[in-house]
Amino acid sequence: MTTTDGPDERPPVDLRTEALEELLTERGLIDPKVIDGIITTYESNVGPLNGARVVAKAWTDPEYRQRLLADGTAAIKELGFSGAMGWHIVVVENTPTTHNVVVCTLCSCYPWPVLGLPPSWYKDPAYRSRVVKEPRTVLSEMGLDLDDDVQITVRDSTAEVRWLVLPERPAGTEQLSEEELVSLVTRDSMVGVAKVAP
Ligand code: FE
């Protein structure tokens, strides 16, 4: 427990989390070192670079792309990415006429093995409720203007199924190697709130 002279001004959720972790530790139900290890892993070692490798491979290997769209979890595991918060990942493809955007309306379910930890806006109640009701407006506010004839599908991630977007390969990138393509792919494009810029 942190002790201070004045009132603890951290957000109530932080205080509750700390109290809960302390209680579980006291009762021997969790090992704080294990928890810290998991957090460090996902903060430092696992991030959107994994997802970018999946996308770049799908762009350059048509057979891999087929496997990825047919069974995302298995195809992602081929590249060595699997584990907690990623036991069942479904990959959907964005095209010039169809656009997928991912949300977790309930909380913040997210495919950790390929994208790391979710950004704060993904956990924001405003994003979670509004993107379902008015996806075109929300995407536009986030800097992505889609033509009126592009069909938008909102994918709701849950504890059971977590979605990953395969963004469109930008025009003019035909000469780039897989490794060069990896560096173009952003986290936001794999959540579907942005396109990949050439
Ligand atoms: Fe969730």
py3Dmol code that shows the C-alpha trace and the ligand (Angstrom):
import py3Dmol

protein = """\
ATOM      1  CA  MET A   1       0.000   0.000   0.000  1.00  0.00           C
ATOM      2  CA  THR A   2       1.255   3.458  -0.877  1.00  0.00           C
ATOM      3  CA  THR A   3       1.245   5.866   2.027  1.00  0.00           C
ATOM      4  CA  THR A   4       1.039   9.606   1.539  1.00  0.00           C
ATOM      5  CA  ASP A   5       0.427  12.586   3.807  1.00  0.00           C
ATOM      6  CA  GLY A   6      -2.645  13.813   1.991  1.00  0.00           C
ATOM      7  CA  PRO A   7      -5.569  12.052   0.364  1.00  0.00           C
ATOM      8  CA  ASP A   8      -4.667   9.578  -2.399  1.00  0.00           C
ATOM      9  CA  GLU A   9      -5.645  11.333  -5.609  1.00  0.00           C
ATOM     10  CA  ARG A  10      -5.256   8.424  -7.974  1.00  0.00           C
ATOM     11  CA  PRO A  11      -8.388   7.378  -9.920  1.00  0.00           C
ATOM     12  CA  PRO A  12     -10.768   5.132  -7.914  1.00  0.00           C
ATOM     13  CA  VAL A  13     -10.277   2.273 -10.382  1.00  0.00           C
ATOM     14  CA  ASP A  14      -6.509   2.297  -9.706  1.00  0.00           C
ATOM     15  CA  LEU A  15      -7.100   2.180  -5.969  1.00  0.00           C
ATOM     16  CA  ARG A  16      -9.614  -0.645  -6.288  1.00  0.00           C
ATOM     17  CA  THR A  17      -7.233  -2.611  -8.520  1.00  0.00           C
ATOM     18  CA  GLU A  18      -4.384  -2.175  -6.066  1.00  0.00           C
ATOM     19  CA  ALA A  19      -6.577  -3.215  -3.122  1.00  0.00           C
ATOM     20  CA  LEU A  20      -7.777  -6.282  -5.014  1.00  0.00           C
ATOM     21  CA  GLU A  21      -4.248  -7.306  -6.015  1.00  0.00           C
ATOM     22  CA  GLU A  22      -3.112  -6.883  -2.404  1.00  0.00           C
ATOM     23  CA  LEU A  23      -5.967  -9.014  -1.085  1.00  0.00           C
ATOM     24  CA  LEU A  24      -5.396 -11.785  -3.629  1.00  0.00           C
ATOM     25  CA  THR A  25      -1.660 -11.745  -2.875  1.00  0.00           C
ATOM     26  CA  GLU A  26      -2.251 -11.899   0.888  1.00  0.00           C
ATOM     27  CA  ARG A  27      -4.458 -14.927   0.454  1.00  0.00           C
ATOM     28  CA  GLY A  28      -1.857 -16.592  -1.748  1.00  0.00           C
ATOM     29  CA  LEU A  29      -4.142 -16.707  -4.789  1.00  0.00           C
ATOM     30  CA  ILE A  30      -1.812 -14.797  -7.105  1.00  0.00           C
ATOM     31  CA  ASP A  31       1.897 -14.174  -7.310  1.00  0.00           C
ATOM     32  CA  PRO A  32       2.514 -10.459  -7.986  1.00  0.00           C
ATOM     33  CA  LYS A  33       5.753 -11.342  -9.825  1.00  0.00           C
ATOM     34  CA  VAL A  34       3.753 -13.363 -12.332  1.00  0.00           C
ATOM     35  CA  ILE A  35       1.305 -10.478 -12.845  1.00  0.00           C
ATOM     36  CA  ASP A  36       4.178  -7.999 -13.303  1.00  0.00           C
ATOM     37  CA  GLY A  37       5.777 -10.376 -15.798  1.00  0.00           C
ATOM     38  CA  ILE A  38       2.612 -10.525 -17.888  1.00  0.00           C
ATOM     39  CA  ILE A  39       2.264  -6.737 -17.893  1.00  0.00           C
ATOM     40  CA  THR A  40       5.911  -6.228 -18.895  1.00  0.00           C
ATOM     41  CA  THR A  41       5.563  -8.770 -21.686  1.00  0.00           C
ATOM     42  CA  TYR A  42       2.574  -7.059 -23.260  1.00  0.00           C
ATOM     43  CA  GLU A  43       3.857  -3.530 -22.655  1.00  0.00           C
ATOM     44  CA  SER A  44       7.347  -4.109 -24.042  1.00  0.00           C
ATOM     45  CA  ASN A  45       7.615  -7.295 -26.063  1.00  0.00           C
ATOM     46  CA  VAL A  46       4.256  -7.805 -27.744  1.00  0.00           C
ATOM     47  CA  GLY A  47       2.775  -5.044 -29.830  1.00  0.00           C
ATOM     48  CA  PRO A  48       1.307  -4.097 -33.188  1.00  0.00           C
ATOM     49  CA  LEU A  49       4.546  -5.106 -34.933  1.00  0.00           C
ATOM     50  CA  ASN A  50       3.346  -8.708 -34.695  1.00  0.00           C
ATOM     51  CA  GLY A  51       0.090  -7.815 -36.425  1.00  0.00           C
ATOM     52  CA  ALA A  52       2.016  -5.851 -39.053  1.00  0.00           C
ATOM     53  CA  ARG A  53       4.032  -8.986 -39.861  1.00  0.00           C
ATOM     54  CA  VAL A  54       0.814 -10.935 -40.326  1.00  0.00           C
ATOM     55  CA  VAL A  55      -0.612  -8.265 -42.639  1.00  0.00           C
ATOM     56  CA  ALA A  56       2.551  -7.909 -44.730  1.00  0.00           C
ATOM     57  CA  LYS A  57       2.735 -11.666 -45.197  1.00  0.00           C
ATOM     58  CA  ALA A  58      -0.914 -11.777 -46.273  1.00  0.00           C
ATOM     59  CA  TRP A  59      -0.231  -8.985 -48.796  1.00  0.00           C
ATOM     60  CA  THR A  60       2.703 -10.822 -50.347  1.00  0.00           C
ATOM     61  CA  ASP A  61       1.621 -14.462 -50.076  1.00  0.00           C
ATOM     62  CA  PRO A  62      -1.860 -15.185 -51.544  1.00  0.00           C
ATOM     63  CA  GLU A  63      -1.986 -18.663 -50.052  1.00  0.00           C
ATOM     64  CA  TYR A  64      -1.204 -17.311 -46.598  1.00  0.00           C
ATOM     65  CA  ARG A  65      -3.914 -14.680 -47.070  1.00  0.00           C
ATOM     66  CA  GLN A  66      -6.419 -17.467 -47.820  1.00  0.00           C
ATOM     67  CA  ARG A  67      -5.415 -19.361 -44.708  1.00  0.00           C
ATOM     68  CA  LEU A  68      -5.556 -16.189 -42.618  1.00  0.00           C
ATOM     69  CA  LEU A  69      -9.102 -15.369 -43.693  1.00  0.00           C
ATOM     70  CA  ALA A  70     -10.221 -18.981 -43.292  1.00  0.00           C
ATOM     71  CA  ASP A  71      -8.712 -19.553 -39.834  1.00  0.00           C
ATOM     72  CA  GLY A  72      -7.093 -16.478 -38.350  1.00  0.00           C
ATOM     73  CA  THR A  73      -5.916 -18.106 -35.126  1.00  0.00           C
ATOM     74  CA  ALA A  74      -4.069 -20.918 -36.926  1.00  0.00           C
ATOM     75  CA  ALA A  75      -2.505 -18.684 -39.594  1.00  0.00           C
ATOM     76  CA  ILE A  76      -1.337 -16.189 -36.969  1.00  0.00           C
ATOM     77  CA  LYS A  77       0.144 -19.032 -34.945  1.00  0.00           C
ATOM     78  CA  GLU A  78       2.159 -20.074 -38.021  1.00  0.00           C
ATOM     79  CA  LEU A  79       4.155 -16.856 -37.482  1.00  0.00           C
ATOM     80  CA  GLY A  80       4.623 -17.693 -33.809  1.00  0.00           C
ATOM     81  CA  PHE A  81       1.959 -15.425 -32.328  1.00  0.00           C
ATOM     82  CA  SER A  82      -0.560 -16.946 -29.948  1.00  0.00           C
ATOM     83  CA  GLY A  83      -1.530 -17.014 -26.315  1.00  0.00           C
ATOM     84  CA  ALA A  84      -3.630 -15.158 -23.795  1.00  0.00           C
ATOM     85  CA  MET A  85      -6.337 -12.906 -25.225  1.00  0.00           C
ATOM     86  CA  GLY A  86      -5.795 -14.477 -28.611  1.00  0.00           C
ATOM     87  CA  TRP A  87      -7.133 -18.008 -28.449  1.00  0.00           C
ATOM     88  CA  HIS A  88      -9.691 -17.260 -31.169  1.00  0.00           C
ATOM     89  CA  ILE A  89      -8.879 -14.477 -33.605  1.00  0.00           C
ATOM     90  CA  VAL A  90     -11.005 -13.869 -36.691  1.00  0.00           C
ATOM     91  CA  VAL A  91      -9.484 -11.820 -39.514  1.00  0.00           C
ATOM     92  CA  VAL A  92     -11.640  -9.751 -41.853  1.00  0.00           C
ATOM     93  CA  GLU A  93     -10.453  -7.997 -44.973  1.00  0.00           C
ATOM     94  CA  ASN A  94     -11.034  -4.370 -45.877  1.00  0.00           C
ATOM     95  CA  THR A  95     -11.566  -3.656 -49.571  1.00  0.00           C
ATOM     96  CA  PRO A  96     -12.382  -0.538 -51.632  1.00  0.00           C
ATOM     97  CA  THR A  97     -16.098  -1.264 -51.075  1.00  0.00           C
ATOM     98  CA  THR A  98     -16.288  -2.863 -47.622  1.00  0.00           C
ATOM     99  CA  HIS A  99     -14.786  -1.556 -44.417  1.00  0.00           C
ATOM    100  CA  ASN A 100     -14.575  -3.345 -41.071  1.00  0.00           C
ATOM    101  CA  VAL A 101     -13.979  -1.561 -37.793  1.00  0.00           C
ATOM    102  CA  VAL A 102     -13.475  -3.291 -34.450  1.00  0.00           C
ATOM    103  CA  VAL A 103     -14.830  -2.417 -31.027  1.00  0.00           C
ATOM    104  CA  CYS A 104     -15.551  -4.170 -27.756  1.00  0.00           C
ATOM    105  CA  THR A 105     -18.899  -2.757 -26.698  1.00  0.00           C
ATOM    106  CA  LEU A 106     -18.784  -4.535 -23.335  1.00  0.00           C
ATOM    107  CA  CYS A 107     -15.262  -3.711 -22.161  1.00  0.00           C
ATOM    108  CA  SER A 108     -11.974  -3.744 -24.083  1.00  0.00           C
ATOM    109  CA  CYS A 109     -11.450  -7.209 -25.653  1.00  0.00           C
ATOM    110  CA  TYR A 110      -8.556  -6.978 -28.079  1.00  0.00           C
ATOM    111  CA  PRO A 111      -6.229  -9.500 -29.784  1.00  0.00           C
ATOM    112  CA  TRP A 112      -3.171  -9.117 -27.536  1.00  0.00           C
ATOM    113  CA  PRO A 113      -0.791 -11.508 -29.363  1.00  0.00           C
ATOM    114  CA  VAL A 114      -0.949  -9.410 -32.543  1.00  0.00           C
ATOM    115  CA  LEU A 115      -1.708  -5.895 -31.290  1.00  0.00           C
ATOM    116  CA  GLY A 116      -0.406  -5.755 -27.711  1.00  0.00           C
ATOM    117  CA  LEU A 117      -2.443  -3.795 -25.178  1.00  0.00           C
ATOM    118  CA  PRO A 118      -5.424  -1.710 -26.353  1.00  0.00           C
ATOM    119  CA  PRO A 119      -5.008   2.066 -26.625  1.00  0.00           C
ATOM    120  CA  SER A 120      -7.004   4.257 -24.219  1.00  0.00           C
ATOM    121  CA  TRP A 121      -9.478   5.443 -26.877  1.00  0.00           C
ATOM    122  CA  TYR A 122     -10.437   1.810 -27.523  1.00  0.00           C
ATOM    123  CA  LYS A 123     -11.513   1.527 -23.878  1.00  0.00           C
ATOM    124  CA  ASP A 124     -13.356   4.843 -23.906  1.00  0.00           C
ATOM    125  CA  PRO A 125     -17.137   4.416 -23.364  1.00  0.00           C
ATOM    126  CA  ALA A 126     -17.789   7.088 -26.005  1.00  0.00           C
ATOM    127  CA  TYR A 127     -15.943   5.132 -28.723  1.00  0.00           C
ATOM    128  CA  ARG A 128     -17.555   1.861 -27.652  1.00  0.00           C
ATOM    129  CA  SER A 129     -21.102   3.150 -27.846  1.00  0.00           C
ATOM    130  CA  ARG A 130     -20.861   5.632 -30.685  1.00  0.00           C
ATOM    131  CA  VAL A 131     -18.946   3.560 -33.237  1.00  0.00           C
ATOM    132  CA  VAL A 132     -21.839   1.084 -33.265  1.00  0.00           C
ATOM    133  CA  LYS A 133     -24.514   3.714 -33.820  1.00  0.00           C
ATOM    134  CA  GLU A 134     -22.676   6.129 -36.101  1.00  0.00           C
ATOM    135  CA  PRO A 135     -19.488   4.455 -37.385  1.00  0.00           C
ATOM    136  CA  ARG A 136     -19.082   6.791 -40.368  1.00  0.00           C
ATOM    137  CA  THR A 137     -19.149   9.866 -38.145  1.00  0.00           C
ATOM    138  CA  VAL A 138     -16.794   8.387 -35.545  1.00  0.00           C
ATOM    139  CA  LEU A 139     -14.326   7.259 -38.232  1.00  0.00           C
ATOM    140  CA  SER A 140     -14.448  10.696 -39.800  1.00  0.00           C
ATOM    141  CA  GLU A 141     -13.714  12.309 -36.438  1.00  0.00           C
ATOM    142  CA  MET A 142     -10.717   9.973 -36.142  1.00  0.00           C
ATOM    143  CA  GLY A 143      -9.481  11.147 -39.532  1.00  0.00           C
ATOM    144  CA  LEU A 144     -10.859   8.454 -41.807  1.00  0.00           C
ATOM    145  CA  ASP A 145     -13.393   9.715 -44.333  1.00  0.00           C
ATOM    146  CA  LEU A 146     -15.078   6.894 -46.223  1.00  0.00           C
ATOM    147  CA  ASP A 147     -17.178   7.390 -49.342  1.00  0.00           C
ATOM    148  CA  ASP A 148     -20.932   6.977 -48.875  1.00  0.00           C
ATOM    149  CA  ASP A 149     -20.975   3.842 -51.037  1.00  0.00           C
ATOM    150  CA  VAL A 150     -18.454   2.017 -48.815  1.00  0.00           C
ATOM    151  CA  GLN A 151     -20.278  -0.468 -46.638  1.00  0.00           C
ATOM    152  CA  ILE A 152     -19.148  -0.351 -42.996  1.00  0.00           C
ATOM    153  CA  THR A 153     -19.378  -3.394 -40.718  1.00  0.00           C
ATOM    154  CA  VAL A 154     -18.731  -2.980 -36.997  1.00  0.00           C
ATOM    155  CA  ARG A 155     -17.168  -6.080 -35.420  1.00  0.00           C
ATOM    156  CA  ASP A 156     -17.788  -6.544 -31.705  1.00  0.00           C
ATOM    157  CA  SER A 157     -14.880  -8.306 -30.012  1.00  0.00           C
ATOM    158  CA  THR A 158     -15.641 -10.444 -26.980  1.00  0.00           C
ATOM    159  CA  ALA A 159     -13.760 -12.735 -24.636  1.00  0.00           C
ATOM    160  CA  GLU A 160     -14.523 -15.568 -27.081  1.00  0.00           C
ATOM    161  CA  VAL A 161     -13.840 -13.939 -30.456  1.00  0.00           C
ATOM    162  CA  ARG A 162     -11.377 -11.149 -31.106  1.00  0.00           C
ATOM    163  CA  TRP A 163     -11.271  -9.475 -34.502  1.00  0.00           C
ATOM    164  CA  LEU A 164      -8.292  -8.303 -36.531  1.00  0.00           C
ATOM    165  CA  VAL A 165      -8.632  -6.228 -39.683  1.00  0.00           C
ATOM    166  CA  LEU A 166      -6.541  -7.031 -42.747  1.00  0.00           C
ATOM    167  CA  PRO A 167      -6.235  -3.535 -44.211  1.00  0.00           C
ATOM    168  CA  GLU A 168      -6.005  -2.778 -47.924  1.00  0.00           C
ATOM    169  CA  ARG A 169      -2.518  -2.774 -49.372  1.00  0.00           C
ATOM    170  CA  PRO A 170      -1.948   0.796 -50.551  1.00  0.00           C
ATOM    171  CA  ALA A 171      -1.469   1.494 -54.249  1.00  0.00           C
ATOM    172  CA  GLY A 172       2.098   2.122 -55.336  1.00  0.00           C
ATOM    173  CA  THR A 173       3.635  -0.406 -52.954  1.00  0.00           C
ATOM    174  CA  GLU A 174       4.033  -3.215 -55.507  1.00  0.00           C
ATOM    175  CA  GLN A 175       7.830  -2.952 -55.471  1.00  0.00           C
ATOM    176  CA  LEU A 176       8.204  -3.043 -51.703  1.00  0.00           C
ATOM    177  CA  SER A 177       9.521  -6.120 -49.918  1.00  0.00           C
ATOM    178  CA  GLU A 178       7.591  -7.855 -47.180  1.00  0.00           C
ATOM    179  CA  GLU A 179       9.923  -6.298 -44.601  1.00  0.00           C
ATOM    180  CA  GLU A 180       9.347  -2.809 -46.034  1.00  0.00           C
ATOM    181  CA  LEU A 181       5.590  -3.378 -46.017  1.00  0.00           C
ATOM    182  CA  VAL A 182       5.716  -4.330 -42.322  1.00  0.00           C
ATOM    183  CA  SER A 183       6.868  -0.815 -41.476  1.00  0.00           C
ATOM    184  CA  LEU A 184       3.844   0.739 -43.221  1.00  0.00           C
ATOM    185  CA  VAL A 185       1.195  -1.156 -41.266  1.00  0.00           C
ATOM    186  CA  THR A 186      -0.168   0.742 -38.272  1.00  0.00           C
ATOM    187  CA  ARG A 187      -2.075  -0.449 -35.230  1.00  0.00           C
ATOM    188  CA  ASP A 188      -5.055   1.751 -36.136  1.00  0.00           C
ATOM    189  CA  SER A 189      -5.315   0.197 -39.598  1.00  0.00           C
ATOM    190  CA  MET A 190      -5.637  -3.249 -38.000  1.00  0.00           C
ATOM    191  CA  VAL A 191      -8.458  -2.016 -35.746  1.00  0.00           C
ATOM    192  CA  GLY A 192     -10.086  -0.421 -38.798  1.00  0.00           C
ATOM    193  CA  VAL A 193     -10.021   3.212 -37.703  1.00  0.00           C
ATOM    194  CA  ALA A 194      -7.433   4.172 -40.315  1.00  0.00           C
ATOM    195  CA  LYS A 195      -6.126   3.071 -43.701  1.00  0.00           C
ATOM    196  CA  VAL A 196      -2.517   2.224 -44.440  1.00  0.00           C
ATOM    197  CA  ALA A 197      -0.837   5.188 -46.082  1.00  0.00           C
ATOM    198  CA  PRO A 198       1.535   4.475 -48.973  1.00  0.00           C
TER     199      PRO A 198
END
"""
ligand_1 = """\
1
FE
Fe -14.176 -6.693 -23.851
"""
view = py3Dmol.view(width=600, height=400)
view.addModel(protein, "pdb")
view.setStyle({"model": 0}, {"cartoon": {"style": "trace"}})
view.addModel(ligand_1, "xyz")
view.setStyle({"model": 1}, {"stick": {}})
view.zoomTo()
view.show()
